[in-house]
């Protein structure tokens, strides 16, 4: 059995910027879901919400004891930035990218994988549930602080 934990993350925004949410599903190495949640982020862009979801998923996995992690997201931009294939040009995303790189060092190994939306429906549903409720849902540890996300302008 592998010791790799898997985290599916998704962020969304209704309007860009607009009311935003993050969703995460954390699976232990056996594939069992051990935490899932959605968090309402307030007003943010889609890309900020995607980063917040990824950061939350990584923090939650670490809090649950993960040392090796596979992060799966349907945002090609975020995944390719984390893989070093795309530069982070947007000034508003740079602090989130740097936080993700710092958090990455808390693990022995982290792999980032782009997945199609169809493979990420659970995380998407949780992000939408949180946006609908304008509140946190589920049981994933260490959700983003409400209001901590700052708008960085159009095109984030």
N, C-alpha and C positions, 0 to 999 in steps of 0.2 A: 504494500500500500504506500502510496506517495504521501509526503508530508506537506504538499502544496494545498493551501486554502484558496478558494475562489471567491471573488467579489464581483458581482455585476452592479454597475452604477449607471444612472441616467439622470440627467437634469433637463428641465424644460422651462419655458417661459411663454406666457400667453401675451404676446406682444413682445417687441424686442427693442427696448426693455419693457417689462411688465411683470405681473405677479408670477413668481418663479417657485419651483420646487425641486428637490433632490430626492432620489430614491436609491436604496441600496439593498442588496440581498447577499448575505455572507454564508458560504458553505464551508464546512470543515473538510479535512482531507478525504473523508468517506463519501462526500457529496451531500451530506445532510444539511439542510438549512438550519443554521444556529442563530441567525438574527436577520431581521428584515425591518425596513422602516422607510418612512418618507418624512421630509422636513420642509415646511413652508419657509422660504427665504426672504419674503418681501419682494420688492421690486428689483429685478436684475435682468441681465441679458441671458440668452440661452447658453452662451459659452461660459459665462461666470457660473451659471447653475450646473453645467457639466463638470467644471472643475470642483465646485463645492461638493458635488456628489462623490467624485473620485476621492477627494480628501477625506470625506466622512467615511467612505467604505474602507479606506486604508487605516484610519484611526480605529474604527470599529473592529477590524480584523486584528490589529495589534492588541487592543484591549482584551480580546478573546483568546490571545495567546499565539497567534500566527507568527511564524518566523519566515515562511516562504509563501509567496503570494502571486496569484494570477489575477490581474485586474482586467475585466472585460467591460468594454463600453462601446456604444454605437456612435460616438462622436469621433469621426476620423481625424478631425483637427486636433483634439486633445490627445488621442493616442499617438499620432505622429509627432506631436510636440514632445511628448514624454519619451518617445523612442529616439529623439534627436533628428528625425527626418524632416521636420518643419521647424523653422525658427519661430520664436514667440515675438511677433512684431508689435502686437497691441500692448501699449503701456499698461492698460488695466489688467491684462492677464498675467503680466510678468510676476507680480507678487504671489499670485496663486500658483504659478509654475514653480517658483522658487520654494514655496512651502511644500509643494508636492515632492520636489527633489530632496528637500531636507527630510521629509517623512519617509521617503524611499530608503534612506540610509538607516532607518530603524529596523529594517528587515535584512535577513541574510541574502534574500533574493526576491526581486519583484519583476514580473513579466507583464507587459501591457499588450492587450489583444483587441483589435477592432472587430466587432461582431455586427451582423445585420440587426436591424430593429426587431425582426421576428425572434431573434435569440435573446432579446432583452426585455421581453414584455412584462416580467414581474417587477423589475426596477422602474420601468416606465409607469406602470399602474400605481406604484407607491408614490412616485413623484406627483402624479395627477391627483391621487387621493389627498395628499398633503396640500396641494394647491386648492382643491375644492373645499377642504376643511379649514384652510388657513391656519394649520396647526401641525404639530408633529404626530405621526401615526406609527404604529409598530413598536418593536422592542430593541432596535439596533442601538448599541451604546454610543455615547459621545456625538450627539447630533450637532450640526452647526449652530452657532449662537444666532438667535433670531435678530435680524437687523445688522449682523456683522458684515454682511455682504454690502459692498459699496458699488454704486453704479459707476462705470468707467466710460460711459458714453456709447454712442451708437457703434455698431460693428464689433463689439466685444465678442 
